[in-house]
Amino acid sequence: MTLSSLSRPQGLKKARRVGRGGKRGKTSGRGGKGQTARAGNKRRPEWRDIIKKMPKRRGFGKNRSRTVRPMVPHAIVTLEALERAFSAGDRVTVPALIKNGIVRRVSGNVPPMKILARGALTKKLTIVKGIAASADARAAVERAGGSIEA
């Protein structure tokens, strides 16, 4: 047995490292000398610094643009509910709807409202501006002798 006849064990070959000779020449694709050629060089993008300086704002929707507003669903008011809560000749206003418990505030704010033609209406009611109504609901209110202010 001679030294030249010995073979290396399997799996002993080391992985080739960048810049240790062979292929790619002197600088092995790292450009010139200096900070950028050294190990551990990674320039952080400027916008990362800007983000890091911003305060953390927790919660859903906090970090969105100011132009984005969460959609608040319309509070649905039925003709049936108006029939029960109001007497003939009354004015249907936003505060009156809240007072009668037909509409509830959402997070302390009054949601947009819409009257839908569910149920029957026999009383003459005046619905004020600011409360939307479907075409069928509008027709039912006018059939009962009431009106909707535009």
DSSP file (Angstrom, degrees, kcal/mol; ACC not computed):
  #  RESIDUE AA STRUCTURE BP1 BP2  ACC     N-H-->O    O-->H-N    N-H-->O    O-->H-N    TCO  KAPPA ALPHA  PHI   PSI    X-CA   Y-CA   Z-CA
    1    1 A M              0   0    0      0, 0.0     2,-0.3     0, 0.0     3,-0.0   0.000 360.0 360.0 360.0 129.1    0.0    0.0    0.0
    2    2 A T    >>  -     0   0    0      1,-0.1     3,-0.9     0, 0.0     4,-0.6  -0.815 360.0-111.5-120.5 164.4    1.4    3.4   -1.0
    3    3 A L  G >4 S+     0   0    0     -2,-0.3     3,-0.7     1,-0.3    -1,-0.1   0.834 116.7  55.5 -61.8 -33.4    0.2    6.9   -0.3
    4    4 A S  G 34 S+     0   0    0      1,-0.2    -1,-0.3     3,-0.0     0, 0.0   0.702 101.7  57.3 -75.1 -18.6   -0.7    7.4   -4.0
    5    5 A S  G <4 S+     0   0    0     -3,-0.9    -1,-0.2     2,-0.1     2,-0.2   0.602  83.7 101.4 -88.4 -10.1   -3.0    4.3   -4.0
    6    6 A L    <<  -     0   0    0     -3,-0.7     2,-0.3    -4,-0.6    -3,-0.0  -0.512  60.2-151.1 -74.5 140.6   -5.2    5.6   -1.2
    7    7 A S        -     0   0    0     -2,-0.2    -2,-0.1     1,-0.0    -1,-0.0  -0.833  20.4-107.5-110.9 152.9   -8.6    7.1   -2.2
    8    8 A R        -     0   0    0     -2,-0.3     3,-0.1     1,-0.1     5,-0.1  -0.482  40.0-103.9 -75.9 145.8  -10.5    9.8   -0.3
    9    9 A P    >   -     0   0    0      0, 0.0     3,-1.0     0, 0.0     4,-0.1  -0.320  45.1 -92.9 -65.1 153.2  -13.7    8.7    1.5
   10   10 A Q  T 3  S+     0   0    0      1,-0.2     0, 0.0     2,-0.1     0, 0.0  -0.329 107.5  24.5 -65.1 147.1  -17.0    9.6   -0.1
   11   11 A G  T 3  S+     0   0    0     -3,-0.1    -1,-0.2     1,-0.1    -3,-0.0   0.607  87.8 110.0  77.3  12.0  -18.7   12.9    1.0
   12   12 A L    <   +     0   0    0     -3,-1.0     2,-0.3     2,-0.1    -2,-0.1   0.577  42.5 111.4 -95.0  -9.6  -15.4   14.5    2.0
   13   13 A K        -     0   0    0     -4,-0.1     2,-0.1     1,-0.1    -3,-0.0  -0.480  65.1-133.8 -70.6 128.4  -15.3   17.0   -0.8
   14   14 A K        -     0   0    0     -2,-0.3     2,-0.1     1,-0.1    -1,-0.1  -0.480  23.3-101.4 -81.6 151.8  -15.8   20.6    0.5
   15   15 A A        -     0   0    0     -2,-0.1     2,-0.2     1,-0.1    -1,-0.1  -0.473  41.6-108.6 -70.4 141.6  -18.1   23.1   -1.2
   16   16 A R        -     0   0    0     -2,-0.1     2,-0.3     1,-0.0    -1,-0.1  -0.528  33.8-145.4 -73.5 135.0  -16.4   25.6   -3.4
   17   17 A R    >   -     0   0    0     -2,-0.2     3,-1.1     3,-0.1     2,-0.1  -0.747  22.4 -98.5-103.5 151.4  -16.4   29.1   -2.0
   18   18 A V  T 3  S+     0   0    0     -2,-0.3    -1,-0.1     1,-0.2    11,-0.0  -0.361 103.7  16.8 -65.9 139.8  -16.6   32.3   -3.9
   19   19 A G  T 3  S+     0   0    0      3,-0.2    -1,-0.2     4,-0.2     3,-0.1   0.704  85.4 118.8  75.7  20.1  -13.4   34.1   -4.6
   20   20 A R  S <  S-     0   0    0     -3,-1.1    -1,-0.1     1,-0.5    -3,-0.1  -0.228  84.7 -83.7-110.4  44.3  -11.1   31.2   -3.8
   21   21 A G  S    S+     0   0    0      4,-0.2    -1,-0.5     5,-0.2    -2,-0.1  -0.045  89.6  75.4  83.1 171.4   -9.5   31.0   -7.3
   22   22 A G  S    S+     0   0    0     -3,-0.1    -3,-0.2     2,-0.0    -1,-0.1   0.412  85.4  20.2  64.6 150.1  -10.7   29.3  -10.4
   23   23 A K  S    S+     0   0    0      1,-0.2    -4,-0.2    -4,-0.1    -2,-0.1   0.640 110.0  40.7  35.8 149.9  -13.5   30.6  -12.7
   24   24 A R  S  >>S-     0   0    0      4,-0.1     5,-0.7     3,-0.1     4,-0.6   0.443 101.0-122.7  65.1   1.4  -14.7   34.3  -12.6
   25   25 A G  T >45 -     0   0    0      1,-0.2     3,-0.5     3,-0.2    -4,-0.2  -0.135  58.3 -19.2  71.9-160.1  -11.2   35.6  -12.4
   26   26 A K  T 345S+     0   0    0      1,-0.2    -1,-0.2     2,-0.1    -5,-0.2   0.877 139.8  28.9 -57.6 -49.8   -9.5   37.8   -9.8
   27   27 A T  T >45S-     0   0    0     -3,-0.3     3,-1.7     6,-0.0    -1,-0.2   0.460  94.5-137.2 -97.7   0.8  -12.6   39.4   -8.2
   28   28 A S  T <<5 -     0   0    0     -4,-0.6    -3,-0.2    -3,-0.5    -4,-0.1   0.851  70.0 -49.8  44.7  48.9  -15.0   36.5   -8.8
   29   29 A G  T 3 <S+     0   0    0     -5,-0.7    -1,-0.3     2,-0.1     3,-0.1   0.563 114.1 110.4  77.6   9.5  -17.9   38.7   -9.9
   30   30 A R  S <  S-     0   0    0     -3,-1.7     2,-0.2     1,-0.4    -2,-0.1   0.344  73.4-133.0 -98.4   7.2  -17.7   41.1   -7.0
   31   31 A G        -     0   0    0      6,-0.1    -1,-0.4     0, 0.0    -2,-0.1  -0.531  53.3 -18.0  79.7-145.9  -16.5   44.1   -8.9
   32   32 A G  S    S-     0   0    0      1,-0.2     2,-0.1    -2,-0.2    -2,-0.0   0.186  83.0 -70.8 -82.0-157.8  -13.6   46.1   -7.6
   33   33 A K  S    S+     0   0    0      3,-0.1     3,-0.3     4,-0.1    -1,-0.2  -0.297  80.8  59.1 -88.3 177.2  -12.1   46.4   -4.2
   34   34 A G  S >> S-     0   0    0      1,-0.2     3,-1.1     2,-0.1     4,-0.7  -0.555 100.4 -26.3 105.9-165.3  -13.6   48.0   -1.1
   35   35 A Q  G >4 S+     0   0    0      1,-0.3     3,-0.8     2,-0.2    -1,-0.2   0.843 129.4  54.2 -59.5 -38.6  -16.6   47.7    1.1
   36   36 A T  G 34 S+     0   0    0     -3,-0.3    -1,-0.3     1,-0.2    -2,-0.1   0.724 105.3  54.2 -72.5 -19.6  -18.8   46.2   -1.6
   37   37 A A  G <4 S+     0   0    0     -3,-1.1    -1,-0.2     2,-0.1    -2,-0.2   0.629  93.8  91.2 -86.4 -14.3  -16.4   43.4   -2.4
   38   38 A R  S X< S-     0   0    0     -3,-0.8     3,-1.0    -4,-0.7     2,-0.1  -0.313  87.0 -94.4 -81.6 162.7  -16.2   42.2    1.2
   39   39 A A  T 3  S+     0   0    0      1,-0.2    -1,-0.1    -2,-0.1     3,-0.1  -0.419 107.6  31.5 -70.1 150.2  -18.3   39.6    2.9
   40   40 A G  T 3  S+     0   0    0      1,-0.3     2,-0.5    -2,-0.1    -1,-0.2   0.516  80.7 144.9  81.9   3.5  -21.4   40.8    4.8
   41   41 A N    <   +     0   0    0     -3,-1.0    -1,-0.3    -5,-0.1     2,-0.3  -0.656   8.7 144.9 -80.2 123.0  -21.9   43.7    2.4
   42   42 A K        -     0   0    0     -2,-0.5     2,-0.4    -3,-0.1    -6,-0.0  -0.784  37.9-143.6-156.4 111.7  -25.6   44.5    1.9
   43   43 A R        -     0   0    0     -2,-0.3     3,-0.0     1,-0.0    -2,-0.0  -0.630  18.6-132.3 -81.1 127.5  -26.8   48.0    1.4
   44   44 A R        -     0   0    0     -2,-0.4     5,-0.1     1,-0.1    -1,-0.0  -0.615  27.3-110.6 -77.9 133.3  -30.2   48.6    3.0
   45   45 A P    >>  -     0   0    0      0, 0.0     3,-1.1     0, 0.0     4,-0.9  -0.302  22.6-121.6 -63.0 148.2  -32.7   50.4    0.7
   46   46 A E  H >> S+     0   0    0      1,-0.3     4,-1.5     2,-0.2     3,-0.6   0.863 109.3  60.5 -60.6 -37.7  -33.5   54.0    1.8
   47   47 A W  H 3> S+     0   0    0      1,-0.2     4,-2.2     2,-0.2    -1,-0.3   0.773  95.8  62.3 -65.4 -23.8  -37.2   53.3    2.1
   48   48 A R  H <> S+     0   0    0     -3,-1.1     4,-2.5     2,-0.2    -1,-0.2   0.905 102.7  50.3 -65.2 -39.9  -36.5   50.7    4.8
   49   49 A D  H <X S+     0   0    0     -4,-0.9     4,-1.5    -3,-0.6    -2,-0.2   0.891 108.9  51.8 -64.1 -38.5  -35.1   53.4    7.0
   50   50 A I  H  X S+     0   0    0     -4,-1.5     4,-0.7     1,-0.2    -1,-0.2   0.927 111.4  46.9 -62.9 -44.5  -38.1   55.5    6.4
   51   51 A I  H >< S+     0   0    0     -4,-2.2     3,-1.0     1,-0.2    -2,-0.2   0.900 108.9  55.0 -63.9 -41.1  -40.4   52.6    7.4
   52   52 A K  H 3< S+     0   0    0     -4,-2.5    -1,-0.2     1,-0.3    -2,-0.2   0.818 105.4  53.2 -62.8 -31.0  -38.3   51.9   10.5
   53   53 A K  H 3< S+     0   0    0     -4,-1.5    -1,-0.3    -3,-0.2    -2,-0.2   0.652  89.9  95.4 -80.3 -14.9  -38.6   55.5   11.7
   54   54 A M  S << S-     0   0    0     -3,-1.0     2,-0.1    -4,-0.7     3,-0.0  -0.479  84.0-108.7 -74.9 146.8  -42.5   55.4   11.5
   55   55 A P        -     0   0    0      0, 0.0     2,-0.4     0, 0.0    -1,-0.1  -0.406  33.4-105.4 -72.4 152.6  -44.3   54.6   14.7
   56   56 A K        -     0   0    0     -2,-0.1     2,-0.6    -4,-0.1    -4,-0.0  -0.647  35.0-167.3 -75.8 128.0  -46.0   51.2   15.0
   57   57 A R        -     0   0    0     -2,-0.4     6,-0.1     2,-0.1     5,-0.1  -0.950  11.2-152.3-120.7 113.2  -49.7   51.6   14.6
   58   58 A R        +     0   0    0     -2,-0.6     2,-0.1     4,-0.1    -2,-0.0  -0.415  44.7  49.9 -87.5 157.7  -51.6   48.6   15.7
   59   59 A G  S >  S-     0   0    0     -2,-0.1     3,-1.4     2,-0.1     4,-0.4  -0.060  88.9 -50.6 104.3 157.9  -55.0   47.3   14.5
   60   60 A F  T 3  S+     0   0    0      1,-0.2    -2,-0.0     2,-0.1     0, 0.0  -0.415 120.3   4.8 -66.6 131.5  -56.8   46.6   11.3
   61   61 A G  T >  S+     0   0    0     -2,-0.2     3,-0.8     1,-0.1    -1,-0.2   0.456  92.7 116.1  80.3   0.1  -56.8   49.5    8.8
   62   62 A K  T <  S+     0   0    0     -3,-1.4    -2,-0.1     1,-0.2    -4,-0.1   0.849  77.4  44.6 -72.4 -33.0  -54.5   51.7   10.8
   63   63 A N  T 3  S+     0   0    0     -4,-0.4    -1,-0.2    -6,-0.1     3,-0.1   0.281  91.2 109.0 -98.0  12.0  -51.6   51.8    8.3
   64   64 A R  S <  S-     0   0    0     -3,-0.8     2,-0.0     1,-0.2    -4,-0.0  -0.317  81.8 -82.4 -79.3 168.7  -53.8   52.3    5.3
   65   65 A S    >   -     0   0    0      1,-0.1     3,-1.2    -2,-0.1    -1,-0.2  -0.350  37.4-117.3 -66.4 152.3  -53.9   55.5    3.3
   66   66 A R  T 3  S+     0   0    0      1,-0.2    -1,-0.1    -3,-0.1    -2,-0.1   0.742 111.3  65.9 -63.4 -22.8  -56.2   58.2    4.6
   67   67 A T  T 3  S+     0   0    0      2,-0.0     2,-0.6     0, 0.0    -1,-0.2   0.733  82.4  87.4 -74.7 -20.3  -58.3   58.0    1.4
   68   68 A V    <   -     0   0    0     -3,-1.2    -4,-0.1    -7,-0.1     0, 0.0  -0.688  59.6-176.1 -83.7 123.0  -59.4   54.4    2.2
   69   69 A R        -     0   0    0     -2,-0.6     2,-0.1     3,-0.0    -2,-0.0  -0.949  30.0-111.0-118.1 138.6  -62.5   54.5    4.4
   70   70 A P        -     0   0    0      0, 0.0     2,-0.4     0, 0.0    -9,-0.0  -0.444  37.3-111.4 -67.4 139.3  -64.1   51.3    5.8
   71   71 A M        -     0   0    0     -2,-0.1     0, 0.0     1,-0.0     0, 0.0  -0.576  27.1-155.0 -73.2 123.3  -67.5   50.6    4.2
   72   72 A V        -     0   0    0     -2,-0.4     3,-0.1    -3,-0.0    -1,-0.0  -0.891  19.8-127.2 -98.1 120.9  -70.3   51.1    6.7
   73   73 A P        -     0   0    0      0, 0.0     2,-0.1     0, 0.0     3,-0.0  -0.347  28.4-101.5 -68.2 148.7  -73.3   49.0    5.7
   74   74 A H        -     0   0    0     37,-0.1     2,-0.6     1,-0.1    39,-0.2  -0.407  29.9-121.3 -66.7 141.2  -76.7   50.8    5.4
   75   75 A A  E     -a  113   0A   0     37,-3.3    39,-2.2    -2,-0.1     2,-0.5  -0.759  31.0-133.5 -80.9 125.8  -79.1   50.3    8.3
   76   76 A I  E     -a  114   0A   0     -2,-0.6     2,-0.5    37,-0.2    39,-0.2  -0.710  21.7-171.0 -89.9 127.6  -82.2   48.8    6.8
   77   77 A V  E     -a  115   0A   0     37,-2.8    39,-2.8    -2,-0.5     2,-0.2  -0.975  10.7-153.0-116.4 125.3  -85.5   50.3    7.8
   78   78 A T  E  >  -a  116   0A   0     -2,-0.5     4,-1.8    37,-0.2    39,-0.2  -0.624  24.4-123.4 -97.5 158.1  -88.6   48.4    6.7
   79   79 A L  H  > S+     0   0    0     37,-1.2     4,-2.4    39,-0.5    40,-0.2   0.852 114.6  59.7 -62.5 -34.6  -92.1   49.8    6.1
   80   80 A E  H  > S+     0   0    0     38,-1.9     4,-1.8     1,-0.2    -1,-0.2   0.904 104.6  48.1 -59.7 -44.0  -93.3   47.4    8.7
   81   81 A A  H  > S+     0   0    0     37,-0.2     4,-2.4     1,-0.2    -1,-0.2   0.883 111.2  50.4 -66.4 -39.3  -91.1   48.9   11.3
   82   82 A L  H  X S+     0   0    0     -4,-1.8     4,-2.2     1,-0.2    -2,-0.2   0.889 108.0  53.9 -64.6 -39.4  -92.2   52.5   10.4
   83   83 A E  H  < S+     0   0    0     -4,-2.4    -2,-0.2     1,-0.2    -1,-0.2   0.898 113.9  41.8 -60.8 -42.8  -95.9   51.3   10.7
   84   84 A R  H  < S+     0   0    0     -4,-1.8    -2,-0.2    -5,-0.1    -1,-0.2   0.887 120.0  41.0 -72.4 -40.4  -95.3   50.0   14.2
   85   85 A A  H  < S+     0   0    0     -4,-2.4     2,-0.3    -5,-0.1    -2,-0.2   0.769 110.0  52.7 -86.6 -27.2  -93.1   52.9   15.5
   86   86 A F     <  -     0   0    0     -4,-2.2     2,-0.2    -5,-0.2    37,-0.1  -0.804  66.6-139.9-115.9 151.7  -94.8   56.0   14.1
   87   87 A S    >   -     0   0    0     -2,-0.3     3,-1.7     1,-0.1    -3,-0.0  -0.623  47.7 -69.8-100.8 167.7  -98.4   57.4   14.1
   88   88 A A  T 3  S+     0   0    0      1,-0.2    37,-0.2    -2,-0.2    -1,-0.1  -0.257 119.1  20.7 -59.4 136.4 -100.2   59.0   11.2
   89   89 A G  T 3  S+     0   0    0     35,-3.6    -1,-0.2     1,-0.3    36,-0.2   0.379  90.6 137.8  88.7  -3.3  -98.8   62.5   10.3
   90   90 A D    <   -     0   0    0     -3,-1.7    36,-2.3    34,-0.3     2,-0.5  -0.325  54.1-123.4 -74.0 157.2  -95.4   62.0   12.0
   91   91 A R  E     -c  126   0B   0     34,-0.2     2,-0.9    36,-0.1    36,-0.2  -0.897  18.7-139.6 -99.2 127.3  -92.1   63.1   10.4
   92   92 A V  E     +c  127   0B   0     34,-3.5    36,-2.2    -2,-0.5     2,-0.2  -0.783  35.4 166.9 -89.3 108.2  -89.6   60.3   10.1
   93   93 A T     >  -     0   0    0     -2,-0.9     4,-2.1    34,-0.1     5,-0.2  -0.737  48.9-108.8-117.6 166.8  -86.2   61.7   11.1
   94   94 A V  H  > S+     0   0    0     -2,-0.2     4,-2.0     1,-0.2     5,-0.2   0.942 119.6  47.8 -61.8 -49.3  -82.9   60.2   11.9
   95   95 A P  H  > S+     0   0    0      0, 0.0     4,-2.7     0, 0.0    -1,-0.2   0.874 110.9  52.8 -60.7 -34.4  -83.1   61.0   15.6
   96   96 A A  H  > S+     0   0    0      2,-0.2     4,-2.3     1,-0.2     6,-0.2   0.892 107.8  50.5 -67.1 -38.8  -86.6   59.6   15.7
   97   97 A L  H  <>S+     0   0    0     -4,-2.1     5,-2.0     2,-0.2     6,-1.4   0.888 113.7  45.2 -65.1 -39.0  -85.5   56.3   14.1
   98   98 A I  H ><5S+     0   0    0     -4,-2.0     3,-1.1     4,-0.2    -2,-0.2   0.917 112.6  51.0 -69.4 -43.4  -82.7   56.0   16.7
   99   99 A K  H 3<5S+     0   0    0     -4,-2.7    -2,-0.2     1,-0.3    -1,-0.2   0.879 109.6  49.9 -62.0 -40.0  -85.0   57.0   19.6
  100  100 A N  T 3<5S-     0   0    0     -4,-2.3    -1,-0.3    -5,-0.2    -2,-0.2   0.492 114.7-117.7 -79.7  -2.7  -87.6   54.4   18.6
  101  101 A G  T < 5S+     0   0    0     -3,-1.1    -3,-0.2    -4,-0.3    -2,-0.1   0.660  82.1 119.5  78.6  15.8  -84.9   51.7   18.4
  102  102 A I  S   <S+     0   0    0     -5,-2.0     2,-0.4    -6,-0.2    -4,-0.2   0.870  79.1  32.3 -78.3 -37.3  -85.3   51.0   14.7
  103  103 A V  S    S-     0   0    0     -6,-1.4     2,-0.3    -9,-0.1    -2,-0.3  -0.956  74.3-154.7-121.7 138.9  -81.7   52.1   13.9
  104  104 A R        -     0   0    0     -2,-0.4     2,-0.1    -3,-0.1    -6,-0.0  -0.848  24.6-109.2-110.2 149.1  -78.7   51.6   16.2
  105  105 A R        -     0   0    0     -2,-0.3     2,-0.6     5,-0.1     5,-0.2  -0.464  25.8-140.2 -70.5 146.9  -75.5   53.7   16.2
  106  106 A V  B >  S-E  109   0C   0      3,-3.2     3,-1.9     1,-0.2    -1,-0.0  -0.953  80.5 -21.4-113.6 114.4  -72.4   51.9   15.0
  107  107 A S  T 3  S-     0   0    0     -2,-0.6    -1,-0.2     1,-0.3     3,-0.1   0.863 128.2 -52.7  53.4  39.9  -69.3   52.8   17.0
  108  108 A G  T 3  S+     0   0    0      1,-0.3     2,-0.3    -3,-0.1    -1,-0.3   0.397 119.6 108.3  81.8  -3.6  -71.0   55.9   18.2
  109  109 A N  B <  S-E  106   0C   0     -3,-1.9    -3,-3.2    -5,-0.0    -1,-0.3  -0.795  73.7-116.9-109.2 150.1  -71.8   57.1   14.7
  110  110 A V        -     0   0    0     -2,-0.3    -5,-0.1    -5,-0.2     3,-0.1  -0.733  34.6-139.3 -82.4 122.1  -75.1   57.1   12.9
  111  111 A P        -     0   0    0      0, 0.0   -37,-0.1     0, 0.0     2,-0.1  -0.359  28.1 -90.1 -76.8 161.3  -75.0   54.8    9.9
  112  112 A P        -     0   0    0      0, 0.0   -37,-3.3     0, 0.0     2,-0.3  -0.449  49.9-145.9 -66.1 146.6  -76.5   55.6    6.5
  113  113 A M  E     -a   75   0A   0     17,-0.5    19,-1.7   -39,-0.2     2,-0.3  -0.844  18.6-172.7-120.8 153.4  -80.1   54.4    6.3
  114  114 A K  E     -ab  76 132A   0    -39,-2.2   -37,-2.8    -2,-0.3     2,-0.5  -0.981  18.7-138.3-145.4 132.9  -82.3   53.0    3.6
  115  115 A I  E     -ab  77 133A   0     17,-2.8    19,-2.5    -2,-0.3     2,-0.3  -0.785  22.6-165.0 -91.0 127.4  -86.1   52.3    3.7
  116  116 A L  E     -a   78   0A   0    -39,-2.8     2,-2.1    -2,-0.5   -37,-1.2  -0.860  29.0-113.4-113.4 149.6  -87.0   49.0    2.0
  117  117 A A        +     0   0    0     -2,-0.3     2,-0.5   -39,-0.2   -39,-0.1  -0.424  63.1 138.2 -82.5  66.3  -90.5   48.0    0.9
  118  118 A R        -     0   0    0     -2,-2.1   -38,-1.9   -41,-0.1   -39,-0.5  -0.960  63.5  -0.9-109.9 122.2  -90.9   45.1    3.3
  119  119 A G  S    S-     0   0    0     -2,-0.5     2,-0.3   -40,-0.2   -40,-0.1  -0.412  96.0 -63.9  92.2-174.7  -94.3   44.9    4.9
  120  120 A A        -     0   0    0     -2,-0.1     2,-0.4   -41,-0.1   -37,-0.2  -0.838  34.1-154.8-115.9 151.4  -97.3   47.3    4.4
  121  121 A L        +     0   0    0     -2,-0.3   -41,-0.1     1,-0.1   -42,-0.0  -0.990  22.7 160.1-126.9 124.8  -97.7   51.0    5.2
  122  122 A T        +     0   0    0     -2,-0.4     2,-0.2     2,-0.0    -1,-0.1   0.551  51.3  89.8-115.4 -14.9 -101.1   52.5    5.8
  123  123 A K  S    S-     0   0    0    -37,-0.1     2,-0.8     1,-0.1    23,-0.2  -0.570  80.0-115.8 -90.0 148.7 -100.2   55.7    7.7
  124  124 A K        +     0   0    0     -2,-0.2   -35,-3.6    21,-0.1     2,-0.3  -0.734  46.7 172.2 -82.3 112.6  -99.4   59.0    6.2
  125  125 A L        -     0   0    0     -2,-0.8    22,-1.9    16,-0.3     2,-0.6  -0.915  30.4-142.6-124.7 149.1  -95.7   59.7    7.0
  126  126 A T  E     -cd  91 147B   0    -36,-2.3   -34,-3.5    -2,-0.3     2,-0.6  -0.956  16.8-156.9-110.1 118.2  -93.2   62.4    5.9
  127  127 A I  E     -cd  92 148B   0     20,-2.8    22,-3.0    -2,-0.6   -34,-0.1  -0.848  16.6-136.6 -99.3 123.6  -89.7   61.1    5.5
  128  128 A V    >   -     0   0    0    -36,-2.2     3,-1.0    -2,-0.6     2,-0.0  -0.181  28.9 -81.5 -78.0 168.2  -87.1   63.7    5.8
  129  129 A K  T 3  S+     0   0    0      1,-0.2    -1,-0.2    19,-0.1    21,-0.1  -0.353 109.7  48.6 -64.9 145.5  -84.0   64.3    3.6
  130  130 A G  T 3  S+     0   0    0     19,-0.2     2,-0.6     1,-0.2   -17,-0.5   0.290  86.5  96.6 104.4  -8.7  -81.0   62.1    4.5
  131  131 A I    <   -     0   0    0     -3,-1.0    -1,-0.2    18,-0.2   -17,-0.2  -0.959  66.7-144.9-114.9 116.6  -82.9   58.8    4.5
  132  132 A A  E     -b  114   0A   0    -19,-1.7   -17,-2.8    -2,-0.6     2,-0.3  -0.371  14.8-165.3 -76.7 157.1  -82.7   56.9    1.3
  133  133 A A  E     -b  115   0A   0    -19,-0.3   -17,-0.2    -2,-0.1     2,-0.0  -0.999  19.6-118.8-144.1 143.3  -85.6   54.8    0.0
  134  134 A S     >  -     0   0    0    -19,-2.5     4,-2.6    -2,-0.3     5,-0.2  -0.321  36.2-106.3 -73.4 165.2  -86.0   52.1   -2.6
  135  135 A A  H  > S+     0   0    0      1,-0.2     4,-2.1     2,-0.2     5,-0.1   0.891 121.5  48.1 -61.3 -41.2  -88.3   52.8   -5.5
  136  136 A D  H  > S+     0   0    0      2,-0.2     4,-2.1     1,-0.2    -1,-0.2   0.890 112.1  49.1 -67.2 -39.6  -90.9   50.3   -4.2
  137  137 A A  H  > S+     0   0    0    -22,-0.3     4,-2.3     2,-0.2    -2,-0.2   0.906 110.0  51.8 -66.1 -41.4  -90.7   51.9   -0.7
  138  138 A R  H  X S+     0   0    0     -4,-2.6     4,-2.2     1,-0.2    -2,-0.2   0.917 110.8  48.1 -59.8 -44.6  -91.1   55.4   -2.2
  139  139 A A  H  X S+     0   0    0     -4,-2.1     4,-2.1     1,-0.2    -1,-0.2   0.892 110.8  51.0 -63.9 -40.3  -94.2   54.3   -4.1
  140  140 A A  H  X S+     0   0    0     -4,-2.1     4,-1.6     2,-0.2    -2,-0.2   0.889 109.9  49.5 -66.0 -39.9  -95.7   52.6   -1.0
  141  141 A V  H  <>S+     0   0    0     -4,-2.3     5,-2.5     1,-0.2   -16,-0.3   0.919 113.6  46.0 -64.8 -44.0  -95.2   55.8    1.1
  142  142 A E  H ><5S+     0   0    0     -4,-2.2     3,-0.9     1,-0.2    -2,-0.2   0.835 108.9  55.6 -69.5 -32.4  -96.8   58.0   -1.6
  143  143 A R  H 3<5S+     0   0    0     -4,-2.1    -1,-0.2     1,-0.2    -2,-0.2   0.844 105.0  53.4 -65.2 -34.5  -99.7   55.5   -2.0
  144  144 A A  T 3<5S-     0   0    0     -4,-1.6    -1,-0.2    -5,-0.1    -2,-0.2   0.489 126.8-102.4 -79.8  -2.7 -100.4   55.8    1.8
  145  145 A G  T < 5S+     0   0    0     -3,-0.9    -3,-0.2     1,-0.3   -21,-0.1   0.467  84.1 120.3  96.9   2.5 -100.6   59.6    1.3
  146  146 A G      < -     0   0    0     -5,-2.5     2,-0.3   -23,-0.2    -1,-0.3  -0.171  48.9-139.0 -88.8-174.7  -97.1   60.4    2.7
  147  147 A S  E     -d  126   0B   0    -22,-1.9   -20,-2.8    -3,-0.1     2,-0.5  -0.979   5.7-139.5-146.5 158.2  -94.1   62.1    1.1
  148  148 A I  E     -d  127   0B   0     -2,-0.3     2,-0.3   -22,-0.2   -20,-0.2  -0.981  22.5-135.8-121.4 120.3  -90.4   61.8    0.8
  149  149 A E              0   0    0    -22,-3.0   -18,-0.2    -2,-0.5   -19,-0.2  -0.589 360.0 360.0 -75.8 131.2  -88.3   65.0    1.0
  150  150 A A              0   0    0     -2,-0.3    -1,-0.1   -21,-0.1   -22,-0.1   0.451 360.0 360.0 -86.9 360.0  -85.6   65.0   -1.7
